[in-house]
Amino acid sequence: MNFLQTDNITSTCGLEFLWIGTQHETDPLSKYGLPDLSATVPTKEADHDTCPTPLYLSLLQRNFHVAHTILITKPITNKPSTLPGYEQANTWIFKKDKDGKMIWRTLPLHAAISFGASYCPLVDLLIHVSPLS
């Protein structure tokens, strides 16, 4: 089944991201043209409360088809702070208490599983773009 998915996602820090892409549910991952990330160690971080990534927001809202679309498409925006989906997949999301002490930290793959993503193409794609997570 082929369909066009278009969504606006606004992060809590006020950045708006527009994602447009065609999703082919039966295409192998190689058709997405993603870079080889086999040795990528996740190092970027984003605060859950102030500026979570659009990928994490879509997972949090359990909108797994949007998350999948974010991973396979390039962002269409003129804002320099926009991260491609594969970089968002390698970005730690963290939460701190009022004293600044770390409460928890998670990667999108962990979040997807925690939030009940049984959508196998999404989990497979997260593993593909963030194999060390």
Helices and strands as residue ranges (DSSP letters): E 2-10, E 16-24, G 29-32, E 44-47, H 54-60, H 64-72, H 85-88, E 91-96, E 102-106, H 108-114, H 120-129
